[in-house]
């Protein structure tokens, strides 16, 4: 089971609460994707349901552990995106799912111990689902724990957040993150960590997926457009064909690095004609465009408008 060094403090505190018999009825595990929230939740849940756990660590051999490994433990309920009637996966968690979950948790534990519900991603609940969950949070059953996982906790209603014990995963110090990446065998660990904004889990995944080459391509594209070379339509097509959200992340990074270079020299590596104020505004526009890709607007038009500002 994955144990990451930056989990240690959260783990110790949570286990101390368990030892004091002061377990919260609802936990909100939140923070950027890539820091291992889900691995932390799995480790904790397995230790909670294990029949012979030692200091919160599951034994791996008891009946509960075997059922957990098979994904069939009767006292663990997982809730994520369901299917619509036409078989298409939903993009949100809906009220019917929460009602079914609440009815399930109202029943007694089949093993006579804890019941656990995992809602992931909790920030995908729509308004009606969030309202339905409030009743369960306000009137928790004994020996029941709800664990909500969210990469973007600000999308959760304040009424939900205020009723959960929050465990927030933050970026580890750069030297610790770099040491972990090197131990994981990541090539170009420094560059990968910089690309991922200091997030070691994301850096490892991106390095394995060829993201560093995409990052270099984005910077070459922006430099070419700033010099009046290349066609924005061609750039847009390439970006949309391969990880557009990630490329916009790298584009915003490039603008930030250009701003930093301007602080010590007349021009940055991209030789952008934008002044410092315009570069700062473009950085914000790139991040807003990345968020807008989630919505109904056409991605090609969003990217064309962004690159027009760059030129």
C-alpha positions in Angstrom: 0.0 0.0 0.0 1.4 3.4 -1.0 3.0 5.3 1.8 4.3 8.8 0.9 6.6 10.8 3.1 4.4 14.0 3.1 1.5 11.9 4.5 3.3 11.2 7.8 2.0 14.2 9.8 -1.6 13.7 8.7 -1.4 10.0 9.4 -0.1 10.4 12.9 -2.8 12.9 13.8 -5.6 10.8 12.5 -4.4 7.7 14.2 -4.1 9.7 17.5 -7.7 10.7 17.2 -8.7 7.1 16.6 -6.7 5.9 19.7 -8.6 8.6 21.8 -11.9 7.2 20.4 -12.5 10.7 18.9 -12.9 9.8 15.3 -14.8 12.4 13.3 -17.9 11.2 11.5 -16.9 13.0 8.3 -13.4 13.6 6.7 -12.7 15.9 3.8 -9.4 14.9 2.1 -8.5 17.8 -0.2 -5.6 19.4 -2.0 -4.0 19.3 -5.5 -4.3 16.1 -7.6 -1.1 14.1 -7.5 -0.4 14.2 -3.7 -1.8 10.8 -3.0 -5.1 11.6 -1.3 -6.7 8.5 -2.6 -3.8 6.3 -1.5 -4.1 7.8 2.0 -7.8 7.2 2.1 -7.4 3.6 1.0 -4.7 2.9 3.6 -6.8 4.5 6.4 -10.0 2.7 5.4 -8.3 -0.7 5.2 -6.8 -0.2 8.6 -10.1 0.9 10.0 -11.9 -2.2 8.7 -9.1 -4.7 9.3 -9.8 -7.2 12.1 -6.1 -7.2 13.3 -4.8 -3.7 12.4 -1.6 -2.6 14.2 -1.3 1.1 14.7 -3.7 1.7 11.9 -2.0 -0.5 9.4 -4.0 -3.4 7.9 -2.7 -6.9 8.4 -3.5 -7.9 4.8 -4.5 -11.5 5.6 -7.8 -11.3 7.7 -11.2 -11.9 6.1 -11.9 -8.1 6.0 -8.6 -7.4 4.3 -9.3 -10.2 1.7 -12.7 -8.7 1.0 -11.2 -5.3 0.7 -8.6 -6.6 -1.8 -11.4 -8.2 -3.8 -13.5 -5.0 -3.7 -16.4 -6.7 -2.0 -16.3 -5.6 1.6 -20.0 -5.1 2.7 -19.2 -2.2 5.1 -17.4 -0.1 2.5 -19.4 1.9 0.0 -17.8 3.8 -2.8 -19.7 6.6 -4.6 -18.5 8.2 -7.8 -19.9 9.1 -11.3 -22.8 6.9 -12.1 -24.4 6.0 -15.4 -27.4 7.7 -17.0 -30.4 5.6 -18.2 -28.8 5.6 -21.7 -25.6 4.1 -20.4 -23.5 7.3 -20.7 -21.4 8.2 -17.7 -22.6 11.2 -15.8 -20.3 14.2 -15.2 -21.7 14.9 -11.7 -22.9 13.0 -8.6 -26.7 13.3 -8.4 -29.2 13.3 -5.6 -30.5 9.7 -6.2 -27.0 8.4 -5.5 -26.8 10.2 -2.2 -30.2 9.0 -1.2 -29.2 5.4 -1.9 -26.0 5.9 0.1 -27.9 7.4 3.1 -30.3 4.4 3.0 -27.4 2.0 3.0 -25.6 3.7 5.9 -28.8 3.6 7.9 -28.5 -0.2 8.1 -26.2 -1.9 10.6 -22.7 -2.9 9.9 -22.5 -6.5 8.6 -19.2 -7.1 10.4 -20.3 -5.3 13.6 -17.7 -2.6 13.3 -17.3 0.6 11.2 -19.2 1.5 8.1 -17.3 3.7 5.6 -18.5 5.6 2.7 -16.1 7.1 0.1 -17.4 9.9 -2.1 -14.9 10.7 -4.9 -14.9 13.3 -6.3 -17.0 15.0 -3.7 -16.7 18.3 -5.5 -18.7 16.8 -8.4 -21.9 16.6 -6.4 -24.6 18.9 -7.8 -26.6 21.2 -5.6 -29.4 18.7 -4.9 -26.9 15.9 -4.0 -25.0 18.2 -1.6 -28.3 19.2 0.1 -29.3 15.5 0.4 -25.9 14.7 2.0 -26.4 17.4 4.7 -28.9 15.4 6.6 -26.5 12.4 6.8 -23.8 14.7 8.0 -26.0 16.4 10.5 -27.4 13.1 11.9 -24.5 10.6 11.6 -25.1 7.0 12.5 -22.8 5.5 15.2 -19.6 3.8 13.9 -20.0 5.4 10.5 -17.4 7.5 8.7 -17.9 9.5 5.5 -14.8 10.3 3.6 -15.0 13.0 0.9 -12.2 13.4 -1.6 -11.9 16.7 -3.5 -9.2 18.2 -5.7 -11.2 21.5 -5.8 -12.8 21.8 -2.3 -14.0 25.3 -3.1 -16.6 23.8 -5.4 -18.2 22.2 -2.3 -20.9 24.1 -0.5 -19.7 25.7 2.7 -22.4 23.9 4.6 -20.7 20.6 3.6 -17.1 21.7 4.3 -18.0 23.1 7.7 -19.4 19.6 8.8 -16.2 17.7 7.9 -12.8 17.4 9.6 -10.5 18.8 6.9 -7.3 17.1 6.0 -5.5 19.3 3.5 -2.6 17.9 1.5 -0.1 20.5 0.6 3.0 20.5 -1.6 6.1 19.2 0.3 9.3 21.2 0.5 11.2 21.2 -2.9 14.2 19.3 -1.5 12.0 16.5 -0.1 9.9 16.3 -3.4 13.1 16.2 -5.5 14.6 13.4 -3.3 11.4 11.4 -3.6 11.4 11.8 -7.4 15.0 10.7 -7.7 14.3 7.7 -5.5 11.4 6.9 -7.9 13.9 6.9 -10.8 12.4 9.9 -12.5 14.7 11.2 -15.3 15.0 15.1 -15.4 13.5 15.2 -11.9 14.3 19.0 -11.6 12.5 19.8 -14.8 9.6 17.5 -14.0 9.1 19.1 -10.6 9.2 22.6 -12.1 6.7 21.6 -14.8 4.3 20.3 -12.2 4.6 23.4 -10.0 6.3 21.6 -7.2 3.8 18.7 -7.1 5.9 15.5 -6.9 3.2 13.0 -7.7 2.1 15.0 -10.7 5.8 15.4 -11.7 6.3 11.6 -11.7 3.2 10.9 -13.7 3.9 13.7 -16.2 7.5 12.6 -16.7 6.3 9.1 -17.5 3.7 10.4 -19.9 6.0 12.6 -22.0 4.8 15.9 -20.6 8.2 17.5 -20.5 8.4 17.3 -24.3 4.9 18.9 -24.5 6.1 21.7 -22.2 9.1 22.4 -24.6 6.7 22.3 -27.6 4.4 24.9 -25.9 7.3 27.2 -25.3 8.5 26.8 -28.9 5.0 27.6 -30.1 4.7 30.7 -28.0 8.2 31.9 -29.0 7.3 31.4 -32.7 4.0 33.2 -32.5 5.7 36.1 -30.6 8.2 36.4 -33.5 5.4 36.4 -36.1 6.1 32.9 -37.3 3.6 30.0 -37.5 -0.1 30.0 -37.7 -2.4 30.1 -34.6 -4.8 27.7 -36.2 -2.1 25.1 -36.5 -1.0 25.6 -32.9 -4.7 25.3 -31.7 -5.2 22.1 -33.6 -2.0 20.5 -32.1 -2.9 21.7 -28.6 -6.5 20.3 -28.8 -5.3 17.0 -30.2 -3.0 16.3 -27.2 -3.6 17.3 -23.5 -5.1 20.8 -24.1 -5.5 21.5 -20.4 -2.0 20.5 -19.6 -0.6 22.6 -22.5 -2.5 25.6 -21.1 -1.0 24.9 -17.7 2.5 25.0 -19.4 1.5 28.2 -21.4 0.6 30.0 -18.2 3.9 28.8 -16.6 5.8 30.2 -19.7 4.1 33.6 -19.2 5.1 33.6 -15.5 8.7 32.7 -16.4 8.8 35.5 -19.0 7.7 37.9 -16.3 10.4 36.7 -13.9 13.0 37.0 -16.7 11.9 40.6 -17.3 12.8 41.4 -13.7 16.5 40.9 -14.4 16.7 41.6 -18.2 15.1 43.6 -20.9 13.6 40.6 -22.6 12.6 37.0 -21.7 13.3 33.7 -23.5 10.1 33.9 -25.4 10.8 37.5 -26.6 7.2 38.4 -26.1 6.2 41.9 -27.3 3.7 42.1 -24.4 4.6 44.4 -21.5 4.7 43.2 -17.9 1.0 44.2 -17.2 -0.2 42.5 -20.4 1.9 39.4 -19.6 0.3 39.2 -16.2 -3.1 39.6 -17.7 -2.3 36.8 -20.3 -1.2 34.5 -17.5 -4.7 34.9 -15.9 -6.4 34.5 -19.2 -4.5 31.2 -19.9 -5.7 29.8 -16.6 -9.3 30.9 -17.1 -9.2 29.3 -20.6 -8.0 26.0 -19.0 -11.0 26.1 -16.7 -13.4 27.0 -19.5 -12.4 23.9 -21.4 -14.6 22.0 -18.9 -17.6 23.9 -20.1 -19.8 23.9 -23.2 -17.8 26.5 -25.2 -15.8 25.5 -28.3 -12.2 24.8 -27.3 -10.8 25.9 -30.7 -12.4 29.4 -30.3 -11.2 29.7 -26.7 -7.7 28.9 -27.7 -7.7 31.1 -30.8 -8.9 34.1 -28.7 -6.1 33.4 -26.2 -3.4 33.1 -28.8 -4.6 36.2 -30.6 -3.9 38.1 -27.4 -0.4 36.6 -27.2 0.5 37.7 -30.8 
